[in-house]
Amino acid sequence: MQFLLADTFTDSLSKLTNDEQKAVKTTVFDLQVDPAHPAIQLHRIDRVKDKGFWSARVSRDIRLIVHKSRSSMLVCYVDHHDKAYDWASRRKLERHPKTGAAQMVLIRERIEEVKITQYVETEAPQHRPLQHADTEKLLAYGIPQDWIEDVINATEDGLLELAELLPAEAAEALLTLATGNEPEQPVQHTADENPFEHPDAKRRFRIMENIEELQLALDYPWEKWSVFLHPAQLETVQQNFNGPARVSGSAGTGKTIVALHRAVWLAEQNPDARVLLTTFSGILASALEVKLTRLISSRPRLKERIEVHALPELALRLHASLFKPVKLAEEDYIATLIAEAASRSEAQPFRKAFLMDEWRDVADAWQLSSWEEYRDVLRTGRKTRLPENRRREIWTIFEQVHQRLSNEGLTSLNAVYKTLEQTYATKSRFPYDFVLVDESQDISVAQLRFLSKLSSVPNALFFAGDLGQRIFRQPFSWKSLGVDIRGRSRTLHINYRTSHQIRSQADLLLGPEVSDVDGNTEKRNRTVSVFNSQKPQILIFGSDSEEQKAVAKWIQDKLDNGVKATEIGLFTRTMDELNRAEAAVKAAGVPYTVLSDAVRESRGITLSSMHLAKGLEFRAVAVMACDDEIIPLQSRIERNTDEAGLEEIYNTERHLLYVACTRARDYLLVTATEPESEFLDDLRGT
């Protein structure tokens, strides 16, 4: 007999007290080991439509709802006595007649109090997006038979309400159809196939093979498990590409999950392979490590062949093992050397900020080592024209900087990447067989060159990223560096993490599509979220103190409504404004942690700059201090030295606010003091 857990069970379990959860877990363990044990006290539930529902006594008032058949036992729900029985009375477990997937379906006639917005003849006509949809077609997408009529009659608002009540694949198809797009055809199972083995069923029901796997499932909240894949995601995970490939999609569409699963799949398919999972920052690498551990903690030998590293740390470690440790020059010191060299130049003076940008974005980024290389470089992203004589003057300054760094035994991180790139280009043995890169939109030229030399396997490179979240790097051509993903780029459109209300409002900050330098385009207007939440709040105040009081009240309201402190994040544009967030948290009287490169794990409410928020997720997020001259940051605008730089600044500042807002799952608050950022008008849709 198969023993399974439903996502509805783990969701309900998380809402109980710690003592109640412990008692429930003990009962579930006993149920798996010996379901017939008399101490469990299993009773069939009367007065329910689905006669497969049974209850198990956990304590005097806590009841576990399970569904029994000849071949399976599914743990469905847990709650206090009356609420648990009421839940069972409203649902039935059935096999969908078209797709063959097991579904937990709300019983239509038992939810009369749910008001689905429909067209009524006495009202002014309202648009019904699916009024002409074919019934058989709707069924083919996994929509339960009982709900077809509601789908056809629902208005646009009604479809959003319906999506909350339907199985996930039905909700996704419904919202995709409503936007005028065609969903992907679902997998069809025959009658003799196990309905719990259907890809859609695996997203909500997990088969427990043993006690160890059950322990892990009970230890981690359902949304932290990172084990359930949409069929479209699974196809990308298991595809054998004939060259470098990339999966893209807006925030919350599961790109990181795809990268994690692909890393595991590659290790499983290639028993002797070494797999690298990497990203550009230490905080993001730590988050990847945690998720990977949760995914394969029951298979320690597999974990031994999958390494997770931040790119800077990886490069320094490999360089130390091949040669010796390096001493990196701080950016401020390089700026000092550039200023000193420029002051000795007899040529027409350059602005210090321009020279530093030219060093960072061109000379050091592309690791140019000669006048000829600098003369011929395309200077992608730098549109200020430089005639050859002016370039030569600049290169004279940079030559002096190179010489000073060499004399003092200092180097840049990009130089480390180049050394490693050149080293592995001549080797016949490589440190890894497969390389997967998360948040790839923010890797640099030198990092991409380095990564491309870490393996000789044709499909070694796999990237996950979102061009709309590029906040660190100037755009550049991957194709020119030998990494051509054309024809091997996949875009995800189903958002699992961010509600429809938050996603659709954050999307107003960006265009309907984004493109890279090589012409690869990501269309964002097909993305749909599979759940609803409150509409985001955008509040403007007359003073910092008013803002802090309001945010403190918002924090307390979320805590009173069951949101844990660790599920709340507060972000500001830079660390300079973080004192406003700290004041709000202190007023609320809640513990908090300020994230930094050194502090990567939070206890209590998380506070950080928007940049460090990348890759994180919370149930509730407050984005504070969105004032004029803070976002976009006035100091960046003032130091701009390139005619194309202003557009790039505005783009990345918009991306940054988008990143901060899309860290939220259920609740989003955006605050500012007068005068507020011009971006907030876009966020409002005005």
C-alpha positions as CSV (number, residue, x, y, z in Angstrom):
1,M,0.0,0.0,0.0
2,Q,1.3,3.4,-0.9
3,F,1.6,6.0,1.9
4,L,1.3,9.6,0.8
5,L,1.2,13.1,2.2
6,A,-0.9,15.8,0.6
7,D,0.1,19.5,0.4
8,T,-3.2,20.3,2.2
9,F,-1.9,18.3,5.2
10,T,1.4,20.0,5.5
11,D,-0.2,23.4,5.1
12,S,-2.7,22.6,7.9
13,L,0.0,21.1,10.1
14,S,2.0,24.4,10.0
15,K,-0.9,26.3,11.6
16,L,-1.0,24.2,14.8
17,T,1.0,24.9,17.9
18,N,4.4,23.2,18.4
19,D,3.1,20.7,20.9
20,E,0.1,19.8,18.6
21,Q,2.5,19.4,15.7
22,K,4.7,16.9,17.7
23,A,1.6,14.8,18.5
24,V,0.4,14.9,14.9
25,K,3.9,13.7,13.6
26,T,3.9,10.8,16.1
27,T,0.4,9.7,14.9
28,V,1.5,10.0,11.2
29,F,4.6,7.8,12.0
30,D,2.5,5.2,13.7
31,L,0.0,5.3,10.8
32,Q,2.8,4.5,8.3
33,V,4.3,1.8,10.4
34,D,1.1,0.0,11.3
35,P,-2.2,1.6,10.2
36,A,-4.2,-1.2,11.9
37,H,-2.8,-0.5,15.3
38,P,-5.7,0.0,17.7
39,A,-4.1,3.0,19.4
40,I,-4.6,5.0,16.3
41,Q,-8.4,4.8,16.5
42,L,-9.3,5.1,12.8
43,H,-13.0,5.8,12.1
44,R,-14.8,6.1,8.9
45,I,-16.4,9.6,8.6
46,D,-20.2,9.6,8.1
47,R,-22.2,12.2,6.2
48,V,-19.5,12.9,3.7
49,K,-19.8,12.4,-0.1
50,D,-16.5,10.7,-0.4
51,K,-16.7,7.5,1.7
52,G,-12.9,7.1,1.5
53,F,-12.3,9.7,4.3
54,W,-11.4,8.4,7.7
55,S,-10.3,10.2,10.9
56,A,-7.5,9.3,13.3
57,R,-7.5,10.6,16.9
58,V,-4.3,12.6,17.7
59,S,-5.4,14.1,21.0
60,R,-8.6,15.0,22.8
61,D,-9.5,17.6,20.1
62,I,-7.1,17.2,17.2
63,R,-8.1,14.9,14.3
64,L,-6.1,13.7,11.4
65,I,-8.1,13.2,8.1
66,V,-6.9,10.4,5.8
67,H,-8.2,8.9,2.6
68,K,-8.0,5.1,2.4
69,S,-8.4,2.9,-0.6
70,R,-7.2,-0.7,-1.4
71,S,-3.9,0.6,-2.8
72,S,-3.2,3.8,-0.9
73,M,-3.4,5.7,2.3
74,L,-3.3,9.5,1.9
75,V,-2.8,11.9,4.8
76,C,-5.0,14.8,3.8
77,Y,-5.6,17.3,6.6
78,V,-5.3,18.0,10.4
79,D,-7.2,20.4,12.6
80,H,-9.4,20.6,15.6
81,H,-12.3,18.2,15.6
82,D,-15.1,20.2,14.0
83,K,-12.9,22.0,11.5
84,A,-11.3,18.8,10.4
85,Y,-14.6,17.1,9.8
86,D,-16.0,20.1,8.0
87,W,-12.9,20.1,5.7
88,A,-13.6,16.4,4.8
89,S,-17.3,17.2,4.1
90,R,-16.4,19.7,1.5
91,R,-13.9,17.6,-0.6
92,K,-13.6,14.5,-2.6
93,L,-10.5,12.7,-4.0
94,E,-11.0,11.7,-7.6
95,R,-9.2,10.7,-10.7
96,H,-9.7,13.3,-13.4
97,P,-11.6,11.7,-16.3
98,K,-9.4,13.2,-19.0
99,T,-5.9,13.6,-17.6
100,G,-5.9,10.6,-15.2
101,A,-4.3,12.7,-12.4
102,A,-5.4,12.3,-8.8
103,Q,-7.1,15.5,-7.7
104,M,-8.5,16.8,-4.4
105,V,-11.7,18.6,-5.5
106,L,-14.0,21.0,-3.7
107,I,-17.5,19.6,-3.8
108,R,-19.5,22.3,-5.7
109,E,-22.8,22.0,-3.8
110,R,-21.1,22.2,-0.4
111,I,-19.6,25.7,-0.9
112,E,-22.7,27.8,-1.6
113,E,-21.3,30.6,0.5
114,V,-18.4,31.1,-2.0
115,K,-19.6,33.8,-4.3
116,I,-18.1,33.4,-7.8
117,T,-18.4,36.6,-9.8
118,Q,-20.6,35.7,-12.8
119,Y,-22.5,37.4,-15.5
120,V,-26.1,38.1,-14.4
121,E,-28.7,39.2,-17.0
122,T,-30.0,42.1,-14.8
123,E,-26.6,43.6,-14.4
124,A,-24.7,45.6,-17.0
125,P,-22.9,43.2,-19.3
126,Q,-19.5,42.1,-18.1
127,H,-16.8,40.3,-20.0
128,R,-16.7,36.5,-19.6
129,P,-13.3,35.5,-21.0
130,L,-14.2,31.8,-21.4
131,Q,-17.9,31.9,-22.3
132,H,-17.2,30.4,-25.7
133,A,-14.7,27.8,-24.5
134,D,-15.2,24.2,-25.6
135,T,-16.2,22.0,-22.6
136,E,-14.0,19.1,-23.8
137,K,-11.1,21.4,-24.2
138,L,-11.5,22.7,-20.6
139,L,-11.7,19.1,-19.3
140,A,-8.6,18.2,-21.2
141,Y,-6.7,20.9,-19.2
142,G,-7.6,19.2,-15.9
143,I,-10.6,21.4,-14.9
144,P,-12.9,19.2,-12.8
145,Q,-16.3,18.3,-14.4
146,D,-18.3,19.9,-11.6
147,W,-16.6,23.3,-12.2
148,I,-16.9,23.6,-16.0
149,E,-20.2,25.7,-15.8
150,D,-18.7,28.1,-13.3
151,V,-15.6,28.6,-15.5
152,I,-17.7,29.4,-18.6
153,N,-19.9,31.9,-16.7
154,A,-17.2,33.6,-14.7
155,T,-16.2,37.2,-15.2
156,E,-12.5,38.2,-15.2
157,D,-12.7,38.8,-11.4
158,G,-14.5,35.5,-11.0
159,L,-11.8,33.6,-12.8
160,L,-9.3,34.8,-10.2
161,E,-11.6,33.6,-7.5
162,L,-12.1,30.3,-9.1
163,A,-8.3,29.8,-9.5
164,E,-8.1,29.7,-5.7
165,L,-10.6,26.8,-5.6
166,L,-9.3,24.5,-8.3
167,P,-6.4,22.1,-8.5
168,A,-3.1,23.7,-9.5
169,E,-3.0,22.5,-13.1
170,A,-6.6,23.6,-13.7
171,A,-6.0,27.0,-12.2
172,E,-2.9,27.6,-14.3
173,A,-4.7,26.5,-17.5
174,L,-7.7,28.7,-16.6
175,L,-5.6,31.9,-16.1
176,T,-3.5,31.2,-19.2
177,L,-6.6,30.8,-21.3
178,A,-8.0,34.0,-19.8
179,T,-5.0,36.0,-21.0
180,G,-5.6,34.8,-24.5
181,N,-2.8,32.2,-24.6
182,E,-2.8,28.5,-25.0
183,P,-1.7,26.3,-22.1
184,E,0.7,23.4,-22.7
185,Q,-1.1,20.1,-23.3
186,P,-1.2,18.1,-20.0
187,V,0.1,14.6,-19.7
188,Q,-2.6,12.0,-20.2
189,H,-2.6,8.8,-18.1
190,T,-4.6,5.7,-19.0
191,A,-7.0,4.0,-16.6
192,D,-4.5,1.3,-15.5
193,E,-1.8,3.8,-14.5
194,N,-1.4,5.0,-10.9
195,P,-3.2,8.4,-10.7
196,F,-0.7,9.5,-8.0
197,E,2.2,9.0,-10.5
198,H,0.8,11.6,-12.9
199,P,3.1,14.6,-13.0
200,D,0.3,17.0,-11.9
201,A,-0.5,14.7,-9.0
202,K,3.1,14.7,-7.9
203,R,2.9,18.4,-7.3
204,R,0.4,18.0,-4.5
205,F,0.8,14.4,-3.3
206,R,4.2,13.0,-2.2
207,I,4.7,9.3,-2.0
208,M,6.6,8.4,1.2
209,E,8.9,5.5,0.4
210,N,10.3,5.0,4.0
211,I,10.4,6.5,7.5
212,E,13.4,8.7,6.7
213,E,11.6,10.4,3.8
214,L,8.6,10.9,6.0
215,Q,10.7,12.5,8.7
216,L,12.1,15.0,6.2
217,A,8.7,15.8,4.8
218,L,7.4,16.5,8.3
219,D,10.5,18.5,9.4
220,Y,10.3,21.0,6.5
221,P,7.2,23.1,5.5
222,W,5.7,22.1,2.2
223,E,6.8,25.3,0.4
224,K,10.4,24.7,1.5
225,W,10.6,21.2,0.1
226,S,11.5,22.2,-3.4
227,V,10.5,18.8,-4.7
228,F,7.4,19.4,-6.8
229,L,7.8,20.3,-10.5
230,H,5.5,21.5,-13.1
231,P,5.6,19.2,-16.1
232,A,7.1,22.0,-18.2
233,Q,9.8,22.4,-15.6
234,L,10.5,18.7,-15.5
235,E,11.0,18.6,-19.3
236,T,13.7,21.3,-19.0
237,V,15.3,19.5,-16.0
238,Q,15.7,16.3,-18.0
239,Q,16.4,17.6,-21.5
240,N,19.7,16.7,-23.1
241,F,20.8,19.9,-24.8
242,N,23.4,20.0,-27.6
243,G,25.1,23.1,-26.1
244,P,24.8,25.8,-23.4
245,A,21.2,26.3,-22.3
246,R,19.2,28.8,-20.2
247,V,15.9,28.8,-18.4
248,S,14.4,32.2,-17.8
249,G,11.2,33.7,-16.4
250,S,10.0,36.4,-14.1
251,A,10.4,36.4,-10.3
252,G,8.8,33.4,-8.7
253,T,8.5,31.1,-11.7
254,G,10.8,28.4,-10.3
255,K,14.1,29.0,-12.2
256,T,16.2,28.2,-9.1
257,I,14.1,25.0,-8.5
258,V,14.8,23.9,-12.1
259,A,18.5,24.5,-11.6
260,L,18.5,22.5,-8.3
261,H,16.6,19.6,-9.8
262,R,18.8,19.6,-13.0
263,A,21.9,19.4,-10.8
264,V,20.5,16.4,-9.0
265,W,19.3,14.7,-12.2
266,L,22.7,15.2,-13.9
267,A,24.4,13.6,-10.9
268,E,22.0,10.7,-10.9
269,Q,22.4,10.1,-14.7
270,N,26.2,10.4,-14.6
271,P,27.4,8.4,-11.5
272,D,31.0,9.5,-11.9
273,A,30.3,13.2,-12.7
274,R,31.1,16.2,-10.5
275,V,28.4,18.9,-10.6
276,L,28.9,22.6,-9.8
277,L,26.0,24.7,-8.7
278,T,27.0,28.3,-8.5
279,T,25.9,32.0,-8.4
280,F,27.4,35.4,-8.0
281,S,27.0,36.0,-4.3
282,G,27.7,34.3,-1.0
283,I,24.2,34.9,0.4
284,L,22.6,33.3,-2.7
285,A,25.0,30.4,-2.6
286,S,24.1,29.7,1.1
287,A,20.4,29.7,0.1
288,L,21.1,27.2,-2.7
289,E,23.1,25.0,-0.3
290,V,20.1,24.9,2.1
291,K,17.6,24.0,-0.6
292,L,19.9,21.3,-2.1
293,T,20.4,19.7,1.4
294,R,16.6,19.6,1.8
295,L,16.2,18.1,-1.6
296,I,18.7,15.2,-1.2
297,S,19.6,15.0,2.5
298,S,18.5,11.3,2.4
299,R,21.2,10.6,-0.3
300,P,24.5,11.8,1.2
301,R,26.6,10.1,-1.5
302,L,24.8,12.1,-4.2
303,K,25.5,15.3,-2.2
304,E,29.2,14.5,-2.3
305,R,29.3,15.0,-6.0
306,I,27.3,18.3,-6.1
307,E,29.2,21.3,-4.9
308,V,27.7,24.7,-4.2
309,H,29.9,27.7,-4.3
310,A,29.7,31.5,-4.8
311,L,31.7,32.4,-7.9
312,P,34.2,34.7,-6.1
313,E,34.9,32.1,-3.4
314,L,35.2,29.3,-6.0
315,A,37.7,31.3,-8.1
316,L,39.9,32.1,-5.1
317,R,39.9,28.5,-3.9
318,L,40.8,27.1,-7.3
319,H,43.6,29.7,-7.8
320,A,45.0,28.9,-4.4
321,S,45.0,25.2,-5.2
322,L,46.6,25.6,-8.6
323,F,49.1,28.5,-7.8
324,K,48.9,30.4,-4.5
325,P,46.5,32.6,-2.6
326,V,46.1,36.1,-4.1
327,K,45.8,39.5,-2.5
328,L,42.9,41.5,-3.9
329,A,43.1,45.2,-4.4
330,E,40.1,47.1,-2.9
331,E,38.1,49.2,-5.4
332,D,38.7,52.4,-3.3
333,Y,42.5,51.8,-3.6
334,I,42.3,51.3,-7.4
335,A,40.3,54.6,-7.6
336,T,43.2,56.2,-5.7
337,L,45.8,54.8,-8.1
338,I,43.7,56.0,-11.1
339,A,43.4,59.5,-9.6
340,E,47.2,59.6,-9.0
341,A,48.1,58.5,-12.5
342,A,45.6,60.9,-14.0
343,S,47.1,63.8,-12.0
344,R,50.5,63.1,-13.6
345,S,49.0,63.1,-17.1
346,E,49.7,66.1,-19.3
347,A,46.7,65.3,-21.5
348,Q,43.3,66.9,-21.3
349,P,41.9,65.9,-17.9
350,F,39.2,63.3,-17.5
351,R,36.7,63.2,-14.7
352,K,37.7,60.8,-12.0
353,A,34.3,59.1,-12.0
354,F,34.6,58.6,-15.8
355,L,38.0,56.9,-15.5
356,M,36.8,54.6,-12.7
357,D,33.7,53.6,-14.7
358,E,35.9,53.0,-17.8
359,W,38.3,50.8,-15.7
360,R,35.5,48.8,-14.0
361,D,33.2,48.4,-17.0
362,V,35.7,48.1,-19.8
363,A,39.4,47.6,-18.9
364,D,39.1,45.3,-15.9
365,A,35.7,43.8,-16.9
366,W,37.2,42.6,-20.2
367,Q,40.7,42.0,-18.8
368,L,42.4,44.1,-21.4
369,S,46.2,43.8,-21.1
370,S,47.5,45.8,-24.1
371,W,46.9,49.1,-25.9
372,E,45.8,47.2,-29.0
373,E,43.1,45.3,-27.0
374,Y,41.8,48.5,-25.5
375,R,41.9,50.3,-28.8
376,D,39.8,47.6,-30.5
377,V,37.3,46.8,-27.8
378,L,33.6,47.5,-28.6
379,R,33.0,49.1,-25.2
380,T,29.5,47.5,-24.9
381,G,27.2,49.7,-22.8
382,R,29.6,52.7,-23.0
383,K,28.2,55.0,-25.7
384,T,30.4,58.1,-25.1
385,R,32.6,58.1,-28.2
386,L,36.3,58.1,-27.6
387,P,38.6,58.9,-30.5
388,E,41.8,56.9,-30.7
389,N,44.0,59.6,-29.3
390,R,41.8,59.9,-26.2
391,R,41.8,56.2,-25.7
392,R,45.6,56.2,-25.9
393,E,45.7,58.8,-23.1
394,I,43.4,56.7,-21.0
395,W,45.4,53.6,-21.6
396,T,48.6,55.4,-20.5
397,I,46.8,56.0,-17.2
398,F,45.7,52.4,-16.9
399,E,49.1,51.1,-17.7
400,Q,50.5,52.9,-14.7
401,V,47.7,51.4,-12.5
402,H,48.6,47.9,-13.8
403,Q,52.2,48.5,-13.0
404,R,51.5,49.7,-9.5
405,L,49.3,46.7,-8.7
406,S,51.9,44.3,-10.1
407,N,54.7,45.9,-8.0
408,E,52.6,45.6,-4.8
409,G,51.5,42.1,-5.5
410,L,47.9,43.0,-5.8
411,T,45.3,41.9,-8.4
412,S,41.6,42.1,-9.2
413,L,39.0,39.3,-9.0
414,N,38.5,39.6,-12.7
415,A,42.2,38.9,-13.2
416,V,41.9,35.8,-11.1
417,Y,39.0,34.6,-13.4
418,K,41.2,35.3,-16.5
419,T,44.1,33.3,-15.1
420,L,41.9,30.3,-14.4
421,E,40.2,30.6,-17.8
422,Q,43.6,30.5,-19.5
423,T,44.8,27.7,-17.3
424,Y,41.8,25.4,-17.9
425,A,41.8,26.2,-21.7
426,T,45.1,24.3,-21.9
427,K,44.3,21.4,-19.6
428,S,42.8,18.0,-20.6
429,R,41.3,17.4,-17.1
430,F,38.6,19.7,-15.6
431,P,37.3,20.2,-12.1
432,Y,33.7,19.7,-13.1
433,D,31.6,17.8,-15.6
434,F,28.5,20.0,-15.4
435,V,28.1,23.7,-14.4
436,L,24.8,25.2,-13.4
437,V,24.6,29.0,-12.8
438,D,21.7,30.6,-10.8
439,E,20.9,34.3,-11.2
440,S,22.9,34.3,-14.4
441,Q,21.7,37.7,-15.5
442,D,24.2,39.2,-13.1
443,I,27.4,37.3,-14.0
444,S,30.3,39.2,-15.5
445,V,32.3,38.9,-18.7
446,A,35.3,37.4,-16.8
447,Q,33.0,35.0,-14.9
448,L,31.3,33.7,-18.0
449,R,34.7,33.1,-19.7
450,F,35.9,31.3,-16.7
451,L,32.8,29.1,-16.4
452,S,32.9,28.2,-20.1
453,K,36.3,26.5,-19.5
454,L,35.5,24.4,-16.4
455,S,34.2,21.4,-18.4
456,S,34.6,19.8,-21.8
457,V,31.1,18.2,-21.9
458,P,29.1,19.7,-24.8
459,N,26.0,20.4,-22.6
460,A,27.9,21.2,-19.5
461,L,26.6,24.8,-19.1
462,F,23.1,25.5,-17.8
463,F,22.0,29.0,-16.8
464,A,18.9,30.2,-14.8
465,G,18.1,33.8,-14.7
466,D,15.7,36.7,-15.4
467,L,16.8,39.7,-17.6
468,G,14.3,41.8,-15.7
469,Q,16.2,41.3,-12.5
470,R,19.6,42.4,-13.8
471,I,20.9,44.8,-11.1
472,F,24.6,44.4,-11.0
473,R,26.2,44.0,-14.5
474,Q,26.3,45.9,-17.7
475,P,24.7,43.9,-20.6
476,F,27.1,42.1,-22.9
477,S,27.1,39.6,-25.7
478,W,27.4,36.0,-24.5
479,K,27.6,34.8,-28.1
480,S,30.8,36.8,-28.6
481,L,32.4,34.8,-25.8
482,G,31.5,31.5,-27.3
483,V,28.4,30.9,-25.2
484,D,25.5,30.7,-27.6
485,I,22.1,29.8,-26.1
486,R,20.0,30.6,-29.1
487,G,17.5,27.8,-29.7
488,R,18.2,26.4,-26.2
489,S,16.5,29.0,-24.1
490,R,13.3,28.2,-22.2
491,T,10.9,30.6,-20.5
492,L,8.7,29.6,-17.5
493,H,5.3,31.3,-17.2
494,I,3.7,29.9,-14.0
495,N,4.4,31.9,-10.9
496,Y,4.2,29.8,-7.7
497,R,5.7,32.3,-5.2
498,T,4.1,35.6,-5.7
499,S,0.3,36.3,-5.7
500,H,-1.5,37.6,-8.7
501,Q,-2.0,41.0,-7.1
502,I,1.6,41.5,-6.1
503,R,3.0,40.1,-9.4
504,S,0.8,42.1,-11.7
505,Q,1.5,45.4,-9.8
506,A,5.3,44.8,-9.7
507,D,5.2,44.0,-13.5
508,L,4.1,47.6,-14.1
509,L,7.7,48.6,-13.4
510,L,8.9,46.6,-16.4
511,G,7.9,46.2,-20.1
512,P,6.0,43.3,-21.6
513,E,9.3,41.8,-22.8
514,V,13.0,42.1,-22.3
515,S,15.9,41.2,-24.6
516,D,19.6,40.5,-24.2
517,V,22.4,41.8,-26.4
518,D,22.3,38.7,-28.6
519,G,18.6,39.1,-29.4
520,N,17.2,36.5,-27.0
521,T,13.8,37.8,-25.9
522,E,11.8,36.9,-22.8
523,K,8.0,37.7,-23.0
524,R,6.6,38.5,-19.6
525,N,2.9,39.1,-20.5
526,R,2.2,35.4,-20.5
527,T,3.1,34.9,-16.8
528,V,0.2,33.9,-14.5
529,S,0.2,33.5,-10.7
530,V,-1.7,30.6,-9.2
531,F,-3.1,32.3,-6.0
532,N,-4.5,35.6,-4.8
533,S,-3.7,37.9,-1.9
534,Q,-4.4,41.3,-0.7
535,K,-3.7,44.2,-3.0
536,P,-0.3,45.8,-2.3
537,Q,-0.3,49.0,-0.3
538,I,1.6,52.1,-1.4
539,L,1.7,54.8,1.3
540,I,3.3,58.2,1.3
541,F,4.0,60.1,4.6
542,G,5.0,63.6,5.6
543,S,7.9,62.5,7.8
544,D,10.2,59.5,8.6
545,S,8.5,59.1,12.1
546,E,5.1,58.8,10.5
547,E,6.4,56.2,8.1
548,Q,8.1,54.2,11.0
549,K,4.9,54.2,13.1
550,A,2.8,53.0,10.2
551,V,5.3,50.2,9.3
552,A,5.5,49.2,13.0
553,K,1.7,48.9,13.1
554,W,1.7,46.9,9.8
555,I,4.3,44.5,11.3
556,Q,2.2,44.0,14.4
557,D,-0.9,43.4,12.3
558,K,0.9,40.7,10.3
559,L,2.1,39.0,13.5
560,D,-1.4,39.1,14.9
561,N,-2.7,37.4,11.8
562,G,-0.3,34.4,12.0
563,V,2.7,35.6,10.0
564,K,5.9,34.6,11.8
565,A,8.7,37.1,12.4
566,T,11.0,35.1,10.2
567,E,8.5,35.4,7.3
568,I,8.7,39.2,7.3
569,G,11.3,41.2,5.3
570,L,12.0,44.9,5.3
571,F,14.2,46.4,2.5
572,T,15.6,49.8,1.7
573,R,17.5,51.1,-1.4
574,T,20.9,51.2,0.5
575,M,22.2,50.5,3.9
576,D,22.1,54.2,4.6
577,E,18.3,54.2,4.8
578,L,18.1,51.0,6.9
579,N,17.9,53.0,10.1
580,R,14.3,53.8,9.1
581,A,13.5,50.1,8.9
582,E,15.3,49.4,12.2
583,A,13.3,52.2,14.0
584,A,10.1,50.6,12.7
585,V,11.0,47.1,13.9
586,K,12.2,48.4,17.3
587,A,8.8,50.2,17.7
588,A,7.1,46.9,17.0
589,G,9.2,45.3,19.6
590,V,10.3,42.3,17.5
591,P,13.7,40.8,17.1
592,Y,15.5,41.4,13.8
593,T,18.7,40.7,11.9
594,V,20.4,43.0,9.4
595,L,21.8,40.9,6.5
596,S,25.2,41.5,5.2
597,D,27.9,39.6,3.3
598,A,29.1,38.3,6.6
599,V,25.6,37.7,8.2
600,R,23.6,35.3,5.9
601,E,21.0,33.8,8.2
602,S,18.3,35.8,9.9
603,R,16.6,35.2,13.3
604,G,13.5,37.3,13.5
605,I,12.5,39.9,10.9
606,T,15.0,40.3,8.1
607,L,16.4,43.7,7.2
608,S,18.6,44.3,4.2
609,S,19.4,46.5,1.3
610,M,17.5,45.8,-1.9
611,H,20.6,44.3,-3.5
612,L,21.0,41.7,-0.7
613,A,17.4,40.8,-0.9
614,K,18.0,39.1,-4.3
615,G,17.0,35.4,-4.1
616,L,15.1,35.7,-0.8
617,E,11.4,35.2,-0.3
618,F,9.0,36.1,2.5
619,R,5.3,36.0,3.2
620,A,5.2,39.7,4.0
621,V,7.5,42.5,2.7
622,A,7.8,46.2,3.4
623,V,9.9,48.2,0.9
624,M,10.7,51.4,2.8
625,A,12.2,54.8,2.1
626,C,11.2,54.9,-1.6
627,D,11.8,58.6,-1.7
628,D,12.7,60.9,-4.5
629,E,16.6,60.9,-5.0
630,I,16.8,57.6,-3.1
631,I,15.3,55.4,-5.9
632,P,16.6,56.1,-8.5
633,L,19.7,56.9,-6.4
634,Q,20.7,60.5,-7.0
635,S,24.4,59.8,-6.4
636,R,24.4,57.3,-9.3
637,I,22.8,59.9,-11.6
638,E,25.2,62.6,-10.5
639,R,28.3,60.5,-11.1
640,N,27.1,59.3,-14.5
641,T,29.7,60.0,-17.1
642,D,28.3,58.4,-20.2
643,E,25.5,59.5,-22.5
644,A,24.0,56.1,-22.4
645,G,24.6,55.6,-18.7
646,L,21.5,57.4,-17.6
647,E,19.2,55.0,-19.3
648,E,21.2,52.1,-17.8
649,I,20.9,53.6,-14.4
650,Y,17.1,54.0,-14.7
651,N,16.7,50.4,-16.0
652,T,18.7,48.8,-13.2
653,E,17.0,51.0,-10.5
654,R,13.6,49.9,-11.8
655,H,14.8,46.3,-11.8
656,L,16.0,46.8,-8.2
657,L,12.6,48.0,-7.0
658,Y,11.0,45.1,-8.9
659,V,13.3,42.6,-7.2
660,A,12.4,44.0,-3.7
661,C,8.7,44.0,-4.4
662,T,8.7,40.4,-5.7
663,R,10.3,39.0,-2.6
664,A,6.7,39.1,-1.2
665,R,4.3,36.2,-1.4
666,D,1.1,37.4,0.3
667,Y,1.6,40.9,1.6
668,L,3.4,43.9,0.1
669,L,3.8,47.4,1.6
670,V,5.7,50.1,-0.2
671,T,6.3,53.4,1.7
672,A,8.0,56.7,1.2
673,T,8.1,60.2,2.6
674,E,7.3,63.2,0.4
675,P,8.4,63.8,-2.2
676,E,8.2,60.1,-3.3
677,S,10.1,58.3,-6.0
678,E,8.8,58.8,-9.6
679,F,8.7,55.0,-9.9
680,L,5.8,54.8,-7.5
681,D,3.5,56.3,-10.1
682,D,4.4,53.4,-12.4
683,L,3.9,50.9,-9.6
684,R,0.4,52.4,-9.0
685,G,-0.3,52.1,-12.7
686,T,-1.0,55.9,-13.0
